[in-house]
Amino acid sequence: MTELEFLQAYWWLLICVLGAALVFMLFVQGGQSMLYCKADESTRQLMVNSLGRKWELTFTTLVLFGGAFFASFPLFYSTSFGGAYWLWMLILLSFVLQSVSYEYRRKPGNIFGTKVYDGFLLFNGVAGCVLLGVAVGGLFFGGNFEVSHSNLLDTSSPVISRWAPTRGLEMIADWRCLLLGFTVFFLARTQAALYFINNLRGDAALEQRMRRGVLINGAVFAVLFVAFAVVLLTTTGKQVDATGTVVDVDYLYFNNFIEMWWWAVALVLGVVLALTGIAIGAFSQSRGGIWLSGIGSVLVVVALFAVAGYNNTCYLPSNTFPQSSLTIANSSSSLYTLRTMAYVSIGVPFVIAYIAYVWRKMNFGGLSAKEVSEDSHQY
């Protein structure tokens, strides 16, 4: 393995980890989708303040994920972010509305009123999760685009990648991508219920309702995940063969799990941990289910991202121009860029440690309605 190949694999692993962290942090969006589930105004305010302590971490993780993708695999960034325009604009719109809502929801004299901002939070909670899942689904099931470096000579439109006029809407219309989108959505709702159980104190009725929420949303998530797993493992994927040609391979992702068995182990372990965390949240009085479920979901997502990119797999297949499909080899930055960024990435564990420290300080002792009413800062 050359240094360039090693760094490409290294940066794809970082992308896997950041993507998994983003999926875990989507419990904030999942919680926003639950604000109107039999919650009165005081309970809703308690839930919003609990989520408000974490929403910036989700937003930051999304930006970091996109930034890392841009720096390490710029052709993906220009192809997907720049080509699948409507899909990504809808995602970004939902997150912009979220940030505005947390900033102005309780500001005196806001012209829209609290309910409008709650509606924005609900929109981000549903659309943000589903559409991000759809975008990730595109890594497996592809989009309609063409990559041609000769396009740079076209003075009227000097762009390497050109997407079909649907601009990413075809992925939203793909039932397989939607299946993953709703799987992510119900996972986020399950994680949100587990988070509320862990974080909120003093409201036995709310805790009991959240435990029922863990059971219901967790069951729906499990069914959807099994359906997605069956579809993924039986689908035909695109892979680069020994001659450098993109070819269709039956049961590609199943074969990837067999050939890279350690990712299969991570997937199975992640599923077991996630289901254990869900069971703890639904059937016991423990508040720690979020951690087992969170670690499990991270392992599952890392494994799925890994088989999407490693083993010469096309991690963004083109359904209309197969030879334009993207791999970690043909879409990465230069050796110099990857090497320089690798030195910078050494600081990532320190950032993670800082986030964990801040999380612990902010969550210590949980949050109660009394503390919310006495706090001068209201989300």
Secondary structure, 3 states (H helix, E strand, C coil): CCHHHHHHHHHHHHHHHHHHHHHHHCHHHHHHCCCCCCCCHHHHHHHHHHHHCCHHHHHHHHHHHHHHHHHHCHHHHHHHHHHCHHHHHHHHHHHHHHHHHHHHCCCCCCCCCHHHHHHHHHHHHHHHHHHHHHHHHHHHHCECEEECHHHHHCCCCCCCEEECCCCCHHHHCCHHHHHHHHHHHHHHHHHHHHHHHHHECCCHHHHHHHHHHHHHHHHHHHHHHHHHHHHHHHCEEEEECCCCCEEEEECHHHHHHHHCHHHHHHHHHHHHHHHHHHHHHHHCCCCCHHHHHHHHHHHHHHHHHHHHHCCCECCECECCCHHHCECCCCCCCCHHHHHHHHHHHHHHHHHHHHHHHHHHHHHCCCECHHHHHHCCCCC
